[in-house]
Amino acid sequence: MAGKNPYLPEQKTEKPKRAYRIRFEPSGTVIEVDPNKIPYDDHGLEGSLLEIALGNGIDIDHACGGVSACSTCHVHVRRGLETCNEPLDEELDQLDNAPATSFQSRLACQCIPNGEAGEVVVEIPKWNRNLIREGH
């Protein structure tokens, strides 16, 4: 399952108008986001942190396929959160099930930066970094 959840209201989002960077911590990996190359992957909303991360080889666990039906892609947006779309109530409901939430918590599949911040800093929590995958 990937893409949009048919049970959630349609979100009004727009692609960023200019290039920006996303720095993923703790690895320090920086992705240069070109708005003309979105979409990168088919997981999460178009232009979401999850889509950009997966499309650039950064693994963020996402048990539901990126449709806001779980909380496994929970991340902390440490810088640039104010340039991201507002969370829907359904996203906030899922975050209620996530460990160690903060005011900077978002589901990576739903969080879309608009490009106004030169750099967005995203911390992938330790429990989300699935270093061992099953081979089937």
LINVEN-V675081 format. One record per pair of residues at least 6 apart in sequence whose ideal C-beta (glycine too) atoms are under 7 Angstrom apart, sorted by the first residue. I is the first residue (numbers start at 1). GAP is how many residues later the second one is. If there is no record, write none. Layout:
I_GAP ; I_GAP
//
This chain:
1_63 ; 1_64 ; 1_66 ; 2_40 ; 2_41 ; 2_63 ; 2_64 ; 3_39 ; 3_64 ; 4_63 ; 5_62 ; 5_63 ; 5_64 ; 8_60 ; 8_80 ; 8_82 ; 9_79 ; 11_34 ; 11_74 ; 11_77 ; 13_32 ; 13_34 ; 13_72 ; 13_99 ; 14_100 ; 15_20 ; 15_23 ; 15_32 ; 16_17 ; 16_19 ; 16_31 ; 16_97 ; 16_98 ; 16_99 ; 17_18 ; 17_98 ; 18_17 ; 18_97 ; 19_13 ; 19_14 ; 19_15 ; 19_16 ; 20_13 ; 20_93 ; 20_95 ; 20_97 ; 20_98 ; 20_99 ; 20_100 ; 21_9 ; 21_10 ; 21_11 ; 21_12 ; 21_97 ; 21_98 ; 22_9 ; 22_11 ; 22_27 ; 22_30 ; 22_98 ; 22_100 ; 23_7 ; 23_96 ; 23_98 ; 24_29 ; 24_34 ; 24_98 ; 24_100 ; 25_96 ; 25_97 ; 25_98 ; 29_29 ; 31_21 ; 31_25 ; 33_19 ; 35_80 ; 38_8 ; 38_9 ; 39_7 ; 39_12 ; 40_11 ; 40_12 ; 40_15 ; 40_16 ; 41_10 ; 41_13 ; 41_14 ; 43_7 ; 43_8 ; 43_11 ; 43_19 ; 43_22 ; 43_23 ; 43_66 ; 44_6 ; 44_7 ; 44_22 ; 44_64 ; 44_65 ; 44_66 ; 45_64 ; 45_65 ; 45_67 ; 47_65 ; 48_60 ; 48_61 ; 48_62 ; 48_63 ; 48_64 ; 49_26 ; 49_59 ; 49_62 ; 49_73 ; 50_10 ; 50_12 ; 50_16 ; 50_23 ; 50_58 ; 50_59 ; 53_7 ; 53_55 ; 54_6 ; 59_71 ; 60_13 ; 60_15 ; 60_48 ; 60_64 ; 60_68 ; 61_11 ; 61_12 ; 61_67 ; 61_69 ; 62_10 ; 62_11 ; 62_47 ; 63_7 ; 63_9 ; 64_6 ; 66_7 ; 66_43 ; 67_42 ; 68_22 ; 68_23 ; 68_26 ; 68_39 ; 68_41 ; 68_42 ; 70_24 ; 71_23 ; 71_24 ; 71_26 ; 71_27 ; 71_36 ; 72_56 ; 73_34 ; 73_35 ; 73_36 ; 74_21 ; 74_24 ; 74_31 ; 74_33 ; 74_51 ; 74_54 ; 75_31 ; 75_33 ; 75_47 ; 75_48 ; 75_49 ; 75_50 ; 76_26 ; 76_28 ; 76_29 ; 76_47 ; 76_49 ; 77_7 ; 77_27 ; 77_29 ; 77_34 ; 77_43 ; 77_45 ; 78_26 ; 78_43 ; 78_44 ; 78_45 ; 79_40 ; 79_41 ; 79_42 ; 80_33 ; 80_37 ; 80_39 ; 80_40 ; 80_41 ; 81_23 ; 83_30 ; 83_31 ; 83_33 ; 83_34 ; 83_37 ; 84_22 ; 84_27 ; 84_28 ; 84_29 ; 85_27 ; 87_19 ; 87_23 ; 91_16 ; 91_19 ; 94_13 ; 95_6 ; 95_10 ; 95_12 ; 98_7 ; 99_28 ; 100_25 ; 113_7
//
